[in-house]
Each structure stands twice: as structure tokens, then as C-alpha cells.
């Protein structure tokens, strides 16, 4: 996946969702964050490595 730091989705119209995906090709469940209103606007990481809510505060 290539990151495009200059990609814009048109303002506040984006719809961002998060999900846990049990991928068959990985050793861990993936935590995925995606803007479903834009093509290719997503990122993922091993769910065990994702920060917890208290860590974000």
C-alpha cells in the first residue's frame, strides 16, 4: 500500500469505520480503519499492537 499524504476526500463528508478482520494470511487479527467514502483510504495493523482507548486519552 502506498501512502498519499496529499489525498483529500472532500471535507467532512467522509465516513470512517473501524473493524477487526481475522485474515487467513496473517498470524494475527488485523485492526482496520477505513474511510468508506474514498477509494483506497484505509490502514491496518495487528490488533494486538493497536493502542487501547485509555492510551489515546
C-alpha positions as CSV (number, residue, x, y, z in Angstrom):
1,X,0.0,0.0,0.0
2,X,1.3,3.4,-0.9
3,X,0.5,6.4,1.3
4,X,-0.6,9.6,-0.3
5,X,-0.4,12.4,2.3
6,X,-2.0,14.8,-0.2
7,X,-5.2,12.8,-0.7
8,X,-8.3,14.6,0.3
9,X,-11.8,13.2,0.4
10,X,-13.7,16.5,0.1
11,X,-14.0,17.6,3.7
12,X,-16.4,16.4,6.4
13,X,-18.3,14.1,4.0
14,X,-16.1,11.1,4.8
15,X,-17.4,8.0,6.6
16,X,-14.7,6.4,8.8
17,X,-15.2,3.0,10.3
18,X,-13.1,0.5,12.2
19,X,-13.2,-3.3,12.2
20,X,-11.3,-6.4,13.4
21,X,-10.6,-8.7,10.5
22,X,-9.5,-12.3,11.1
23,X,-7.3,-12.6,7.9
24,X,-6.3,-16.1,6.9
25,X,-2.9,-14.9,5.5
26,X,-1.7,-13.3,8.8
27,X,-0.6,-14.6,12.2
28,X,-2.8,-12.1,14.0
29,X,-6.2,-10.4,13.6
30,X,-6.0,-7.1,11.8
31,X,-7.4,-3.8,13.1
32,X,-8.6,-1.9,10.0
33,X,-9.6,1.8,9.9
34,X,-11.1,2.9,6.6
35,X,-12.9,6.0,5.1
36,X,-15.5,4.1,3.1
37,X,-16.4,7.2,1.1
38,X,-13.0,7.2,-0.6
39,X,-11.2,4.5,-2.7
40,X,-8.0,3.3,-1.1
41,X,-8.3,5.3,2.1
42,X,-7.6,2.7,4.8
43,X,-4.9,1.4,7.1
44,X,-4.4,-1.7,9.1
45,X,-2.2,-3.1,11.9
46,X,-2.1,-6.2,14.1
47,X,-4.9,-5.8,16.5
48,X,-2.6,-6.8,19.4
49,X,-0.4,-3.8,18.6
50,X,-3.2,-1.3,18.3
51,X,-3.4,1.3,21.0
52,X,-6.2,0.9,23.6
53,X,-8.7,3.7,24.2
54,X,-7.1,4.7,27.6
55,X,-3.8,5.1,25.8
56,X,-5.3,7.7,23.4
57,X,-6.6,9.9,26.2
